[in-house]
Amino acid sequence: MRGVARLAVHPLRQLGRCCSNACIMLKLGGSVITKKREPMTANLKAIKRLAREIATASVEQLIIVHGGGSFGHPLAKQYKIIEGYRDPAQIEGFSKTHQAMLELNKLVVNTLISHNIPAFSVSPSSCVVTKAGRIQTLYDGALTRLLATGFVPVLFGDAVLDSDKGFAVLSGDQLIAALAIMFKAEKIIMGVDVNGLYPADPTTNAQLDLLPHITLKDLKILLNNIEEAKVTDVTGGMLGKISELIPAISAGIKTFIVNASKEDTVYKALEGKKVVGTIIEKE
């Protein structure tokens, strides 16, 4: 197989933040790889299918970030990790949240390896410190070397230390945007459980048409309209998640929103083939 579907490690390339081929960033949504209504339950069928699609695609350099779904989110909510350190009882919750994410990450990484992808787990809590919930420091040395050696780093939304609040929840969406900018990514592929972005919530209005292509200006208008209307944003929170990608889109990194629940969609997006979804560009 070509691309990332080779477990043999390449000879070390010249190290540096800008590799010879621009990285592709792939986000695997927690709603796709877990069963949302069943705590700590992975969607193994979906994970195996996605691993097969990634292995089949021809991608020279790839970074994967996955969400927490039914693993990290319930615990983070239970212990109010997002609010920061307020009570000693939260320390246990912080550890439990991180361990839950490690469990899901292990399943994802092991499945990728079983498909001959040189996946390597990277825990964000070991290389990221936030400030008031926003990334303050992101150590890139290990990631740069992993990419240069031929690995596929696999990160995830995580419970991380925070210089203001003690600790915080780092979303995979914020993380993938920061990584895309850091490594001057070719594109970001957001694999979610819907076809893309809509002008309003399609679950309440089946007549809405998918937005196949929008600009950064369009995205900001959508966000403002949602805020002014004080209603839940499109697809039950999708637009709010995509807003985390604004810094990367502003840096000129094209972003694709695709439905990773549908077979071969991620494969086609990785290959640069035409696929149903939403493209977001700076202009």
Contacts in CASP RR format, 6 or more apart in sequence:
PFRMAT RR
TARGET T0000
AUTHOR 0000-0000-0000
METHOD contacts of the structure
MODEL  1
MRGVARLAVHPLRQLGRCCSNACIMLKLGGSVITKKREPMTANLKAIKRL
AREIATASVEQLIIVHGGGSFGHPLAKQYKIIEGYRDPAQIEGFSKTHQA
MLELNKLVVNTLISHNIPAFSVSPSSCVVTKAGRIQTLYDGALTRLLATG
FVPVLFGDAVLDSDKGFAVLSGDQLIAALAIMFKAEKIIMGVDVNGLYPA
DPTTNAQLDLLPHITLKDLKILLNNIEEAKVTDVTGGMLGKISELIPAIS
AGIKTFIVNASKEDTVYKALEGKKVVGTIIEKE
1 55 0 8 1.000
1 56 0 8 1.000
1 116 0 8 1.000
2 58 0 8 1.000
3 57 0 8 1.000
3 58 0 8 1.000
3 59 0 8 1.000
3 60 0 8 1.000
4 54 0 8 1.000
4 55 0 8 1.000
4 57 0 8 1.000
4 59 0 8 1.000
4 60 0 8 1.000
4 62 0 8 1.000
4 117 0 8 1.000
4 118 0 8 1.000
4 152 0 8 1.000
5 54 0 8 1.000
5 55 0 8 1.000
5 56 0 8 1.000
5 57 0 8 1.000
5 115 0 8 1.000
5 116 0 8 1.000
5 117 0 8 1.000
6 116 0 8 1.000
6 118 0 8 1.000
7 113 0 8 1.000
7 116 0 8 1.000
7 117 0 8 1.000
7 118 0 8 1.000
8 118 0 8 1.000
9 118 0 8 1.000
9 149 0 8 1.000
9 150 0 8 1.000
9 151 0 8 1.000
10 149 0 8 1.000
10 150 0 8 1.000
12 148 0 8 1.000
12 149 0 8 1.000
13 19 0 8 1.000
13 20 0 8 1.000
13 148 0 8 1.000
13 149 0 8 1.000
13 150 0 8 1.000
14 148 0 8 1.000
15 144 0 8 1.000
15 145 0 8 1.000
15 148 0 8 1.000
16 144 0 8 1.000
16 148 0 8 1.000
17 140 0 8 1.000
17 144 0 8 1.000
17 182 0 8 1.000
17 183 0 8 1.000
17 184 0 8 1.000
18 183 0 8 1.000
18 184 0 8 1.000
19 61 0 8 1.000
19 147 0 8 1.000
19 148 0 8 1.000
19 183 0 8 1.000
21 60 0 8 1.000
21 61 0 8 1.000
21 186 0 8 1.000
22 61 0 8 1.000
22 183 0 8 1.000
22 184 0 8 1.000
22 185 0 8 1.000
22 186 0 8 1.000
23 61 0 8 1.000
23 62 0 8 1.000
23 63 0 8 1.000
23 147 0 8 1.000
23 180 0 8 1.000
23 183 0 8 1.000
23 184 0 8 1.000
23 185 0 8 1.000
23 186 0 8 1.000
24 59 0 8 1.000
24 61 0 8 1.000
24 62 0 8 1.000
24 63 0 8 1.000
24 185 0 8 1.000
24 186 0 8 1.000
24 187 0 8 1.000
24 188 0 8 1.000
24 189 0 8 1.000
24 270 0 8 1.000
25 62 0 8 1.000
25 63 0 8 1.000
25 65 0 8 1.000
25 176 0 8 1.000
25 179 0 8 1.000
25 180 0 8 1.000
25 183 0 8 1.000
25 185 0 8 1.000
25 187 0 8 1.000
25 188 0 8 1.000
25 189 0 8 1.000
26 54 0 8 1.000
26 62 0 8 1.000
26 63 0 8 1.000
26 64 0 8 1.000
26 65 0 8 1.000
26 188 0 8 1.000
26 189 0 8 1.000
26 191 0 8 1.000
26 266 0 8 1.000
26 270 0 8 1.000
27 64 0 8 1.000
27 65 0 8 1.000
27 66 0 8 1.000
27 67 0 8 1.000
27 172 0 8 1.000
27 173 0 8 1.000
27 176 0 8 1.000
27 188 0 8 1.000
27 189 0 8 1.000
27 190 0 8 1.000
27 191 0 8 1.000
28 50 0 8 1.000
28 64 0 8 1.000
28 65 0 8 1.000
28 66 0 8 1.000
28 67 0 8 1.000
28 108 0 8 1.000
28 191 0 8 1.000
28 260 0 8 1.000
29 66 0 8 1.000
29 67 0 8 1.000
29 68 0 8 1.000
29 69 0 8 1.000
29 190 0 8 1.000
29 191 0 8 1.000
29 192 0 8 1.000
29 193 0 8 1.000
29 260 0 8 1.000
30 36 0 8 1.000
30 66 0 8 1.000
30 67 0 8 1.000
30 68 0 8 1.000
30 69 0 8 1.000
30 70 0 8 1.000
31 69 0 8 1.000
31 192 0 8 1.000
31 193 0 8 1.000
32 43 0 8 1.000
32 46 0 8 1.000
32 50 0 8 1.000
32 191 0 8 1.000
32 192 0 8 1.000
32 193 0 8 1.000
32 260 0 8 1.000
32 261 0 8 1.000
33 42 0 8 1.000
33 43 0 8 1.000
33 46 0 8 1.000
33 47 0 8 1.000
33 50 0 8 1.000
33 66 0 8 1.000
33 67 0 8 1.000
33 69 0 8 1.000
33 104 0 8 1.000
33 108 0 8 1.000
34 41 0 8 1.000
34 42 0 8 1.000
34 43 0 8 1.000
34 68 0 8 1.000
34 69 0 8 1.000
34 70 0 8 1.000
34 71 0 8 1.000
34 104 0 8 1.000
35 41 0 8 1.000
35 42 0 8 1.000
35 43 0 8 1.000
35 70 0 8 1.000
36 69 0 8 1.000
36 70 0 8 1.000
37 70 0 8 1.000
38 70 0 8 1.000
39 70 0 8 1.000
39 71 0 8 1.000
39 74 0 8 1.000
40 70 0 8 1.000
40 71 0 8 1.000
40 100 0 8 1.000
40 103 0 8 1.000
41 70 0 8 1.000
42 71 0 8 1.000
42 104 0 8 1.000
42 107 0 8 1.000
44 107 0 8 1.000
44 111 0 8 1.000
46 260 0 8 1.000
46 261 0 8 1.000
47 107 0 8 1.000
47 108 0 8 1.000
47 111 0 8 1.000
48 111 0 8 1.000
49 263 0 8 1.000
50 260 0 8 1.000
50 266 0 8 1.000
51 111 0 8 1.000
51 112 0 8 1.000
51 114 0 8 1.000
51 115 0 8 1.000
51 117 0 8 1.000
52 115 0 8 1.000
53 263 0 8 1.000
53 264 0 8 1.000
53 266 0 8 1.000
53 267 0 8 1.000
53 270 0 8 1.000
54 62 0 8 1.000
54 64 0 8 1.000
54 112 0 8 1.000
54 115 0 8 1.000
54 117 0 8 1.000
54 266 0 8 1.000
54 267 0 8 1.000
54 270 0 8 1.000
55 112 0 8 1.000
55 115 0 8 1.000
55 116 0 8 1.000
55 117 0 8 1.000
56 267 0 8 1.000
57 266 0 8 1.000
57 267 0 8 1.000
57 270 0 8 1.000
57 271 0 8 1.000
58 270 0 8 1.000
58 271 0 8 1.000
59 270 0 8 1.000
61 147 0 8 1.000
61 150 0 8 1.000
62 152 0 8 1.000
62 270 0 8 1.000
63 143 0 8 1.000
63 147 0 8 1.000
63 152 0 8 1.000
63 153 0 8 1.000
63 155 0 8 1.000
63 176 0 8 1.000
63 179 0 8 1.000
63 183 0 8 1.000
63 185 0 8 1.000
64 108 0 8 1.000
64 112 0 8 1.000
64 119 0 8 1.000
64 152 0 8 1.000
64 153 0 8 1.000
64 154 0 8 1.000
64 155 0 8 1.000
65 154 0 8 1.000
65 155 0 8 1.000
65 156 0 8 1.000
65 157 0 8 1.000
65 172 0 8 1.000
65 175 0 8 1.000
65 176 0 8 1.000
65 179 0 8 1.000
66 104 0 8 1.000
66 105 0 8 1.000
66 108 0 8 1.000
66 154 0 8 1.000
66 155 0 8 1.000
66 156 0 8 1.000
66 157 0 8 1.000
66 172 0 8 1.000
67 104 0 8 1.000
67 156 0 8 1.000
67 157 0 8 1.000
67 171 0 8 1.000
67 172 0 8 1.000
68 101 0 8 1.000
68 104 0 8 1.000
68 156 0 8 1.000
68 157 0 8 1.000
69 104 0 8 1.000
71 100 0 8 1.000
71 101 0 8 1.000
71 103 0 8 1.000
71 104 0 8 1.000
72 97 0 8 1.000
72 100 0 8 1.000
72 101 0 8 1.000
72 104 0 8 1.000
75 81 0 8 1.000
75 93 0 8 1.000
75 96 0 8 1.000
75 97 0 8 1.000
75 100 0 8 1.000
76 82 0 8 1.000
76 97 0 8 1.000
76 159 0 8 1.000
76 169 0 8 1.000
78 93 0 8 1.000
79 89 0 8 1.000
79 90 0 8 1.000
79 92 0 8 1.000
79 93 0 8 1.000
79 94 0 8 1.000
79 96 0 8 1.000
79 97 0 8 1.000
80 86 0 8 1.000
80 90 0 8 1.000
81 90 0 8 1.000
81 93 0 8 1.000
81 94 0 8 1.000
81 97 0 8 1.000
81 159 0 8 1.000
81 167 0 8 1.000
81 168 0 8 1.000
81 169 0 8 1.000
82 168 0 8 1.000
82 169 0 8 1.000
83 165 0 8 1.000
84 90 0 8 1.000
84 162 0 8 1.000
84 165 0 8 1.000
84 166 0 8 1.000
84 167 0 8 1.000
84 168 0 8 1.000
85 91 0 8 1.000
85 94 0 8 1.000
85 165 0 8 1.000
85 166 0 8 1.000
85 167 0 8 1.000
90 167 0 8 1.000
94 159 0 8 1.000
94 167 0 8 1.000
97 159 0 8 1.000
97 169 0 8 1.000
98 123 0 8 1.000
98 125 0 8 1.000
98 158 0 8 1.000
98 159 0 8 1.000
101 156 0 8 1.000
101 157 0 8 1.000
101 158 0 8 1.000
101 159 0 8 1.000
102 123 0 8 1.000
104 156 0 8 1.000
105 121 0 8 1.000
105 123 0 8 1.000
105 154 0 8 1.000
105 156 0 8 1.000
106 121 0 8 1.000
108 119 0 8 1.000
108 154 0 8 1.000
108 156 0 8 1.000
109 119 0 8 1.000
109 120 0 8 1.000
109 121 0 8 1.000
109 154 0 8 1.000
112 119 0 8 1.000
112 152 0 8 1.000
112 154 0 8 1.000
113 119 0 8 1.000
117 152 0 8 1.000
118 150 0 8 1.000
118 151 0 8 1.000
118 152 0 8 1.000
119 151 0 8 1.000
119 152 0 8 1.000
119 154 0 8 1.000
120 146 0 8 1.000
120 151 0 8 1.000
120 152 0 8 1.000
120 153 0 8 1.000
120 154 0 8 1.000
121 154 0 8 1.000
122 142 0 8 1.000
122 143 0 8 1.000
122 146 0 8 1.000
122 153 0 8 1.000
122 154 0 8 1.000
122 155 0 8 1.000
123 155 0 8 1.000
123 156 0 8 1.000
123 158 0 8 1.000
124 155 0 8 1.000
124 156 0 8 1.000
124 157 0 8 1.000
124 158 0 8 1.000
124 160 0 8 1.000
124 170 0 8 1.000
124 175 0 8 1.000
125 158 0 8 1.000
125 159 0 8 1.000
125 160 0 8 1.000
125 161 0 8 1.000
125 170 0 8 1.000
127 138 0 8 1.000
127 139 0 8 1.000
127 140 0 8 1.000
127 142 0 8 1.000
127 143 0 8 1.000
128 135 0 8 1.000
128 137 0 8 1.000
128 138 0 8 1.000
128 139 0 8 1.000
128 158 0 8 1.000
128 160 0 8 1.000
128 170 0 8 1.000
128 175 0 8 1.000
129 136 0 8 1.000
129 137 0 8 1.000
129 160 0 8 1.000
129 161 0 8 1.000
129 162 0 8 1.000
129 163 0 8 1.000
130 136 0 8 1.000
130 160 0 8 1.000
130 161 0 8 1.000
130 162 0 8 1.000
130 163 0 8 1.000
130 168 0 8 1.000
130 170 0 8 1.000
131 162 0 8 1.000
131 163 0 8 1.000
131 164 0 8 1.000
132 162 0 8 1.000
132 164 0 8 1.000
132 165 0 8 1.000
132 168 0 8 1.000
133 162 0 8 1.000
133 164 0 8 1.000
133 165 0 8 1.000
133 168 0 8 1.000
133 169 0 8 1.000
133 170 0 8 1.000
134 174 0 8 1.000
135 170 0 8 1.000
135 174 0 8 1.000
135 175 0 8 1.000
135 178 0 8 1.000
136 163 0 8 1.000
138 178 0 8 1.000
138 179 0 8 1.000
138 182 0 8 1.000
140 182 0 8 1.000
140 183 0 8 1.000
143 153 0 8 1.000
143 179 0 8 1.000
143 183 0 8 1.000
146 153 0 8 1.000
147 153 0 8 1.000
147 183 0 8 1.000
155 172 0 8 1.000
155 175 0 8 1.000
155 179 0 8 1.000
156 172 0 8 1.000
157 169 0 8 1.000
157 170 0 8 1.000
157 171 0 8 1.000
157 172 0 8 1.000
157 175 0 8 1.000
158 169 0 8 1.000
158 170 0 8 1.000
159 167 0 8 1.000
159 168 0 8 1.000
159 169 0 8 1.000
159 170 0 8 1.000
160 167 0 8 1.000
160 168 0 8 1.000
160 169 0 8 1.000
160 170 0 8 1.000
161 167 0 8 1.000
161 168 0 8 1.000
162 168 0 8 1.000
171 241 0 8 1.000
171 244 0 8 1.000
173 190 0 8 1.000
173 241 0 8 1.000
173 242 0 8 1.000
173 244 0 8 1.000
173 245 0 8 1.000
174 244 0 8 1.000
176 188 0 8 1.000
176 190 0 8 1.000
176 245 0 8 1.000
176 248 0 8 1.000
177 188 0 8 1.000
177 244 0 8 1.000
177 245 0 8 1.000
177 246 0 8 1.000
177 247 0 8 1.000
177 248 0 8 1.000
178 247 0 8 1.000
178 248 0 8 1.000
179 185 0 8 1.000
180 188 0 8 1.000
180 248 0 8 1.000
180 251 0 8 1.000
180 253 0 8 1.000
181 247 0 8 1.000
181 248 0 8 1.000
181 251 0 8 1.000
181 253 0 8 1.000
185 248 0 8 1.000
185 253 0 8 1.000
186 253 0 8 1.000
186 254 0 8 1.000
187 253 0 8 1.000
187 254 0 8 1.000
187 255 0 8 1.000
187 256 0 8 1.000
188 245 0 8 1.000
188 248 0 8 1.000
188 253 0 8 1.000
188 254 0 8 1.000
188 255 0 8 1.000
188 256 0 8 1.000
189 255 0 8 1.000
189 256 0 8 1.000
189 258 0 8 1.000
189 266 0 8 1.000
189 269 0 8 1.000
189 270 0 8 1.000
190 242 0 8 1.000
190 245 0 8 1.000
190 255 0 8 1.000
190 256 0 8 1.000
190 257 0 8 1.000
190 258 0 8 1.000
191 257 0 8 1.000
191 258 0 8 1.000
191 259 0 8 1.000
191 260 0 8 1.000
191 265 0 8 1.000
191 266 0 8 1.000
191 269 0 8 1.000
192 235 0 8 1.000
192 238 0 8 1.000
192 241 0 8 1.000
192 257 0 8 1.000
192 258 0 8 1.000
192 259 0 8 1.000
192 260 0 8 1.000
193 259 0 8 1.000
193 260 0 8 1.000
193 261 0 8 1.000
194 202 0 8 1.000
194 235 0 8 1.000
194 238 0 8 1.000
194 259 0 8 1.000
195 210 0 8 1.000
195 258 0 8 1.000
195 259 0 8 1.000
195 276 0 8 1.000
195 277 0 8 1.000
195 278 0 8 1.000
196 210 0 8 1.000
196 211 0 8 1.000
196 235 0 8 1.000
196 238 0 8 1.000
196 257 0 8 1.000
196 258 0 8 1.000
196 259 0 8 1.000
196 277 0 8 1.000
196 278 0 8 1.000
197 210 0 8 1.000
197 211 0 8 1.000
197 214 0 8 1.000
197 222 0 8 1.000
197 234 0 8 1.000
197 235 0 8 1.000
197 238 0 8 1.000
197 239 0 8 1.000
197 242 0 8 1.000
197 257 0 8 1.000
197 278 0 8 1.000
197 280 0 8 1.000
198 208 0 8 1.000
198 209 0 8 1.000
198 210 0 8 1.000
198 211 0 8 1.000
198 234 0 8 1.000
198 235 0 8 1.000
199 208 0 8 1.000
199 209 0 8 1.000
199 211 0 8 1.000
199 222 0 8 1.000
199 234 0 8 1.000
200 208 0 8 1.000
200 234 0 8 1.000
201 232 0 8 1.000
201 233 0 8 1.000
201 234 0 8 1.000
201 235 0 8 1.000
201 236 0 8 1.000
202 208 0 8 1.000
202 234 0 8 1.000
202 235 0 8 1.000
203 235 0 8 1.000
203 236 0 8 1.000
210 276 0 8 1.000
210 277 0 8 1.000
210 278 0 8 1.000
211 218 0 8 1.000
211 278 0 8 1.000
212 277 0 8 1.000
212 278 0 8 1.000
212 279 0 8 1.000
213 278 0 8 1.000
213 279 0 8 1.000
213 280 0 8 1.000
213 281 0 8 1.000
214 222 0 8 1.000
214 278 0 8 1.000
214 279 0 8 1.000
214 280 0 8 1.000
214 281 0 8 1.000
215 280 0 8 1.000
215 281 0 8 1.000
215 282 0 8 1.000
215 283 0 8 1.000
216 246 0 8 1.000
216 249 0 8 1.000
216 250 0 8 1.000
216 280 0 8 1.000
216 281 0 8 1.000
216 282 0 8 1.000
216 283 0 8 1.000
217 283 0 8 1.000
219 239 0 8 1.000
219 242 0 8 1.000
219 243 0 8 1.000
219 246 0 8 1.000
219 249 0 8 1.000
219 280 0 8 1.000
220 246 0 8 1.000
222 234 0 8 1.000
222 239 0 8 1.000
223 233 0 8 1.000
223 239 0 8 1.000
223 240 0 8 1.000
223 243 0 8 1.000
226 233 0 8 1.000
226 234 0 8 1.000
226 239 0 8 1.000
226 240 0 8 1.000
233 239 0 8 1.000
233 240 0 8 1.000
238 257 0 8 1.000
242 255 0 8 1.000
242 257 0 8 1.000
242 280 0 8 1.000
245 255 0 8 1.000
245 280 0 8 1.000
248 255 0 8 1.000
249 255 0 8 1.000
249 280 0 8 1.000
249 281 0 8 1.000
249 282 0 8 1.000
250 282 0 8 1.000
251 282 0 8 1.000
252 281 0 8 1.000
252 282 0 8 1.000
254 279 0 8 1.000
254 280 0 8 1.000
254 281 0 8 1.000
255 279 0 8 1.000
255 280 0 8 1.000
255 281 0 8 1.000
256 269 0 8 1.000
256 275 0 8 1.000
256 277 0 8 1.000
256 278 0 8 1.000
256 279 0 8 1.000
256 280 0 8 1.000
257 277 0 8 1.000
257 278 0 8 1.000
257 279 0 8 1.000
257 280 0 8 1.000
258 265 0 8 1.000
258 266 0 8 1.000
258 269 0 8 1.000
258 275 0 8 1.000
258 276 0 8 1.000
258 277 0 8 1.000
259 265 0 8 1.000
259 276 0 8 1.000
259 277 0 8 1.000
260 266 0 8 1.000
265 275 0 8 1.000
265 276 0 8 1.000
268 274 0 8 1.000
268 275 0 8 1.000
269 275 0 8 1.000
END
